[in-house]
Amino acid sequence: MHLHFLSVQPLLFFFQTLTGALWAITAHHETINDRAAHVPEVKRIPVAFSKFAGRNDYKKKRKSKPSLSATVLQGHSDGLLRMLVKPIFSTVKWKDWSDDISRLAASIGSYAEYLRTETQKQTKRQSMNHPPREVFDLLLFFM
């Protein structure tokens, strides 16, 4: 009789993917959630993952926070979504986890899209021949 144990490979993929995504945003939970409060397209980070905020304490290490990149965030979001199509996540035991991970992927992906669109807007503004605001507009603003 052969006993089939769960392979280590899927578990390793699961933990590497999840910890990679959480580590990438550990210093940016507040930033993403603040942006989600003001921009409807950006989704909040699920509460289930809030305890991982600030795990990598950059202030304590006297280092600056790494900036978020849209391509890196999109890669993490895609990795989480690829992980969710594994058969184990369709079982009842993993339903809560898969829902939370799906919301985390949506949150990271929505922030990546926000960063992409803001970069495009900034590039467009910087390529203009005239300043985005005229002096007259600024005078009206302060009156």
Buried (B, 14 or more C-beta within 10 A) or exposed (E): EEEEEEEEEEEEBBEEBBEBBBEBBBBBBEEBBEBBEEBEEBBBBBEBBEEBBBEBEEEEEEEEEEEBEBEBBBBBBBBBBEBBEEEBBEEEEBEEBBBBBBBBBBBBBBBBBBBBEEEEEEEEEEEEEEEEEEEEEEEEEEE
